[in-house]
Amino acid sequence: MGAGPTGLFAAECLAEKGFSVTVYDRMPSPARKFLMAGRGGLNLTHSEPVDAFLARYGEARPLLQRALARFSPDELRQWAHGLGEETFTGTSGRVFPKSFKASPLLRAWLRRLDGLGVSLRTRHEWRGFGEDGALLFTTPDGEVRVAADGVLLALGGASWPRLGADGGWVAGLRAHGVEILPFVPANAGWLVHWTDHVRRFAGTPLKRIALTIGAETARGDAMLTETGLEGGPIYALGARLRAALAKGDARVAIDLRPDLAEAVLTQKLDTARKGASMAKRLTQSGLTPAMQAVLREAGPLPSTAQCLAARIKRVPLDVKGLAGLDRAISSAGGIARGAIDAHLMLKARPGVFVAGEMLDWEAPTGGYLLQGCFATAALAADGIVALLTKR
């Protein structure tokens, strides 16, 4: 169940082993979130070393380590090449199709699945299990019952619900004794109550900044929005921010010039042309008008170069929270890792496997999300093969 990349790839793995596979999805067409991700270039995976790659998954590293051992970033690139979509590695290490689109790859993928005999049934909304273990679906033509030898659930998390993943499956699995952690936003924007002075810069990037929460720092480009901040370093610190907000201690600092040591920045400010306005001094020190607006949010600017440099290097930011699940790129939470076995089968429901964002893992943007979905799909498919072969 689920015609996103997780469900489709598991179907491919099973069909290649000679199994008869049907994919069910409640939406009118498959892979809607996959296509939406393609609007940003479709970041398939990342090229960094495996230890650094696995570190991106935090506490879920052991689960994803098993999955990536089954289906690695290199194998994902080779898979795309096999569909006629050559890839390239960007300067950041991210891996993209050369077409920079999801639609050509999806079309080729669906043709391959059709050639393997995979059936796709859309507008089938899963409603749970019957007393005899049959799968229950609601369709435009009425209720449908399906008997299956093996089942994979790939119904997604709870982000971008309009694209199909709304977490509607949670109550049904909890009723069968499956432990499920509440969904929370991941890779979501930060909410900041900007003044009008900053809001007028909405849509303007803050280039090459660094954000720090506690001992953790993330660098990159962020985007000012009317309600706060978006972007790579924002998403990378999302889990840390959630933890800080839960403790009531979400102290965040922005370094607007992380490329300059504080002493060097002090000298630049001190040697600015005499009589120059504050705005001119800041501009000469590399701060854009948008950066200056953010700097002034923290209160009156210090008059001495040393204190001003210290403020620029550590601008306090009062973050009120994270954007909701409806605006988040992905979600954290879901089926607890203790509720599954090594092959991703539900302990409370033998014969039913789960993969993708239904599971409790998260990762920043950068290719780690799609890689995790493909890899857990392959791992779960192996589990189904082992189960049915044993039977």
C-alpha positions in Angstrom: 0.0 0.0 0.0 1.3 3.4 -1.1 2.5 4.4 -4.6 5.3 6.7 -3.5 8.9 5.9 -4.1 9.0 3.5 -1.2 6.1 1.4 -2.3 7.0 1.5 -6.0 10.6 0.4 -5.3 9.6 -2.4 -3.0 7.2 -3.6 -5.8 10.0 -3.5 -8.3 12.3 -5.5 -6.0 9.6 -8.2 -5.4 8.5 -8.3 -9.1 12.1 -8.9 -10.1 12.1 -12.0 -7.8 9.1 -13.4 -9.7 6.3 -12.5 -7.3 2.9 -11.2 -8.4 2.7 -7.6 -7.0 -0.2 -5.1 -6.8 0.3 -1.6 -5.5 -2.7 0.3 -4.0 -2.9 4.0 -3.4 -5.8 6.3 -2.4 -4.7 9.1 -4.7 -5.8 9.3 -8.4 -2.1 9.0 -9.6 1.1 7.7 -8.1 4.2 9.4 -6.6 2.7 12.9 -6.1 5.1 13.9 -3.4 8.0 12.5 -5.5 6.9 14.8 -8.3 6.7 17.7 -6.0 10.2 17.1 -4.8 11.3 17.1 -8.4 10.3 20.8 -8.7 13.5 21.5 -6.7 15.6 19.4 -9.0 15.0 15.9 -7.4 17.8 15.5 -4.9 18.2 11.7 -5.1 21.0 11.1 -2.7 24.4 12.4 -1.5 28.0 11.7 -2.3 29.6 12.1 1.1 31.4 9.2 2.8 29.2 6.6 4.4 30.0 7.4 8.0 29.1 11.1 7.5 26.0 10.0 5.5 24.8 7.7 8.3 25.4 10.4 11.0 22.6 12.4 9.4 20.0 9.9 10.7 20.8 10.6 14.3 19.3 8.1 16.7 17.9 6.0 13.8 21.4 5.3 12.5 21.3 1.6 13.3 18.1 1.1 11.3 19.3 3.1 8.3 22.8 1.5 8.5 21.2 -1.9 7.8 19.0 -0.4 5.0 21.9 1.4 3.3 24.0 -1.7 3.5 21.2 -3.3 1.4 20.8 -0.4 -1.1 23.6 2.2 -1.1 23.8 5.7 -2.6 25.9 4.3 -5.5 23.2 1.7 -6.2 20.6 4.4 -6.2 22.6 6.3 -8.9 23.0 3.1 -10.9 19.3 2.4 -10.7 18.5 5.9 -12.1 21.0 5.3 -14.9 19.2 2.1 -15.7 16.1 4.1 -16.3 17.9 6.4 -18.7 18.4 9.2 -16.2 22.1 10.0 -15.8 23.0 11.8 -12.6 25.6 14.4 -11.6 27.0 15.6 -8.3 26.7 19.2 -7.4 29.3 21.4 -5.6 27.5 20.6 -2.3 27.9 16.9 -2.9 24.2 16.4 -3.6 23.2 14.0 -6.4 20.6 15.0 -9.1 19.3 13.7 -12.4 20.9 15.6 -15.3 17.4 16.4 -16.4 16.8 18.1 -13.0 13.3 16.7 -13.1 11.3 13.9 -11.5 8.7 13.3 -14.3 11.0 11.7 -16.9 12.4 9.3 -14.3 8.9 8.4 -13.0 7.5 7.8 -16.5 10.4 5.4 -17.3 10.0 3.8 -13.8 6.2 3.1 -14.4 7.0 1.6 -17.8 9.5 -0.7 -16.1 7.0 -1.8 -13.4 4.4 -2.4 -16.1 6.9 -4.6 -17.9 7.5 -6.6 -14.7 3.8 -7.2 -14.4 3.2 -4.9 -11.4 -0.5 -3.8 -11.2 -1.3 -0.3 -9.9 -4.7 0.3 -8.3 -5.4 4.0 -7.6 -8.3 5.5 -5.6 -8.1 2.6 -3.2 -8.0 3.9 0.4 -6.9 1.3 2.9 -9.2 0.9 5.9 -7.4 -1.8 7.8 -7.7 -5.6 8.2 -10.7 -7.8 8.2 -11.1 -10.5 10.8 -9.7 -13.0 8.4 -6.6 -10.8 7.7 -7.9 -9.5 4.4 -7.1 -6.0 3.4 -10.1 -3.7 3.4 -10.3 -0.8 0.8 -12.8 1.9 0.1 -13.0 2.7 -3.6 -15.3 4.8 -5.9 -17.1 1.5 -6.7 -17.6 0.4 -3.1 -15.8 -1.7 -0.6 -13.1 -4.1 -1.7 -11.4 -7.0 0.1 -8.0 -8.3 -0.9 -6.2 -11.4 0.3 -2.4 -11.3 0.2 0.4 -13.6 1.1 2.7 -10.7 2.1 1.9 -7.0 2.8 4.1 -3.9 2.7 2.8 -0.7 4.1 4.4 2.4 2.6 1.8 5.0 3.4 4.2 7.8 4.3 4.4 10.1 7.2 2.2 13.1 7.9 3.8 16.0 6.0 2.3 17.6 2.9 -1.1 15.8 3.5 -2.6 17.2 0.3 -0.2 15.0 -1.6 -1.5 11.8 0.0 0.5 11.2 3.3 -1.8 12.4 6.1 -1.1 9.8 8.8 -4.6 8.4 8.5 -3.3 4.9 9.0 -2.2 5.5 12.6 -5.4 4.7 14.4 -5.8 1.4 12.6 -2.4 0.1 13.4 -2.6 1.3 17.0 -5.7 -0.8 17.4 -3.6 -3.8 16.5 -1.1 -3.0 19.3 1.6 -1.3 17.1 3.5 1.4 19.0 3.4 4.7 17.1 5.1 7.9 18.2 3.3 11.2 17.5 4.2 12.9 14.2 6.0 16.2 14.4 7.4 18.5 11.7 10.9 17.8 10.3 12.6 19.9 7.7 10.2 22.7 8.5 10.6 26.5 8.6 11.2 28.3 11.9 8.6 30.7 13.2 9.9 34.1 14.1 7.7 37.2 14.9 9.5 39.6 12.7 8.8 43.3 12.7 7.6 45.0 9.5 11.2 46.1 8.9 12.3 42.5 8.3 9.0 41.3 6.7 9.6 43.6 3.8 12.6 41.5 2.9 10.5 38.3 2.7 11.8 36.1 -0.2 15.4 37.5 0.2 18.2 35.0 1.0 20.7 35.3 3.8 23.8 34.0 2.1 26.5 32.0 3.8 25.4 32.4 7.4 25.8 30.0 10.4 23.2 29.2 13.0 23.9 27.7 16.4 21.8 26.0 19.0 23.8 24.9 22.0 26.8 23.1 20.7 25.5 22.4 17.2 26.1 24.7 14.3 24.8 24.5 10.7 26.1 26.7 7.8 24.5 27.6 4.5 21.9 29.9 2.9 18.6 30.6 4.6 15.5 32.4 3.2 13.7 35.1 5.0 9.9 34.6 5.0 7.1 36.7 6.4 6.8 34.2 9.3 10.4 33.3 9.9 13.2 31.4 8.1 13.5 28.5 5.7 16.4 26.7 4.1 19.1 24.0 4.5 20.7 25.1 7.8 17.3 25.7 9.3 16.2 22.1 8.4 19.5 20.6 9.6 18.9 22.0 13.1 15.2 21.1 13.2 15.6 18.2 15.6 17.8 20.2 17.9 15.3 23.1 17.9 12.4 20.8 18.7 14.3 19.5 21.7 15.2 23.0 22.8 11.6 24.2 22.5 10.4 21.3 24.6 12.8 22.4 27.3 11.8 26.0 27.0 15.3 27.0 26.1 15.4 27.7 22.3 18.3 30.1 22.3 19.5 30.5 18.7 22.3 32.6 17.5 23.0 33.7 13.9 26.5 34.5 12.7 26.0 36.8 9.8 29.7 36.6 8.8 31.0 33.2 9.7 33.8 33.5 7.1 35.4 36.3 9.2 37.0 36.0 12.6 35.6 38.4 15.1 38.9 40.3 15.4 39.1 40.8 11.6 35.5 41.9 11.5 36.2 44.4 14.3 39.1 45.8 12.3 36.9 46.2 9.2 34.2 48.1 11.2 36.8 50.2 12.9 38.5 51.3 9.7 35.3 52.2 7.9 35.4 55.7 6.4 35.1 58.3 9.1 31.7 60.0 9.2 30.1 57.0 7.4 26.6 56.1 8.5 26.0 52.9 10.4 24.3 51.3 7.3 27.4 52.2 5.2 29.8 50.7 7.8 27.7 47.5 7.8 27.6 47.4 4.1 31.4 47.8 3.8 31.7 44.9 6.2 29.7 42.6 3.9 26.2 42.8 5.4 23.4 43.0 2.9 20.3 45.2 3.7 18.4 42.0 4.7 21.2 41.0 7.1 21.2 44.5 8.5 17.5 44.3 9.1 17.9 41.0 11.0 20.8 42.5 13.0 18.6 45.4 14.1 15.9 43.1 15.3 18.0 42.3 18.4 17.8 45.9 19.6 19.9 49.1 19.3 23.3 48.6 17.7 26.4 49.0 19.8 28.5 52.0 19.0 32.0 50.5 19.4 33.4 48.3 16.6 34.3 45.5 19.0 30.8 45.2 20.5 29.2 45.6 17.1 31.4 42.8 15.7 30.4 40.6 18.6 26.7 41.3 17.8 27.1 40.4 14.1 28.8 37.2 15.1 26.1 36.2 17.6 22.7 37.8 16.7 20.2 36.4 19.2 17.1 35.0 17.5 13.8 34.4 19.3 12.3 31.3 17.6 8.7 30.7 18.6 8.3 27.3 17.0 8.3 25.2 13.8 5.9 25.5 10.9 3.1 22.9 11.0 3.1 19.4 9.3 1.1 20.9 6.4 4.1 23.0 5.5 6.9 20.6 6.5 9.0 18.8 3.9 9.0 15.6 6.1 7.9 14.4 9.5 9.5 12.7 12.5 7.7 10.2 14.6 5.7 7.2 13.3 6.1 3.5 13.9 8.5 3.0 16.8 11.7 1.2 15.9 11.0 -1.3 18.7 7.8 -2.3 17.0 9.6 -3.9 14.0 12.0 -6.8 13.6 15.3 -6.7 11.7 13.4 -7.2 8.4 11.0 -4.3 9.1 8.1 -6.7 9.9 5.6 -5.6 12.5 6.0 -7.7 15.6 2.3 -7.2 16.4 1.2 -8.2 12.9 3.4 -11.0 11.4 3.4 -10.9 7.6 3.0 -7.1 7.5 6.1 -5.1 6.7 6.6 -1.3 6.9 9.1 1.1 5.2 9.8 4.7 4.3 8.4 7.6 6.3 6.0 5.5 8.2 8.9 4.6 10.4 10.3 6.8 13.2 13.4 8.2 11.5 14.3 11.6 10.1 17.1 13.3 8.2 17.8 16.7 6.8 17.3 17.6 3.1 20.2 16.8 0.9 19.3 13.4 -0.6 19.1 11.6 2.8 15.3 11.4 2.8 14.8 9.7 -0.6 17.8 7.4 0.0 16.2 6.3 3.2 12.9 5.6 1.5 14.6 3.5 -1.3 16.8 1.6 1.1 14.1 0.7 3.7 11.9 -0.4 0.8 14.6 -2.8 -0.4 15.2 -4.1 3.1 11.5 -4.7 3.7 11.2 -6.4 0.2 13.9 -8.8 1.3 12.0 -9.6 4.4 8.9 -10.4 2.4 10.9 -12.7 0.0 12.4 -14.5 3.0 9.0 -14.9 4.7 7.3 -16.2 1.5 10.2 -18.5 0.6 10.2 -20.0 4.1 6.4 -20.6 3.8 
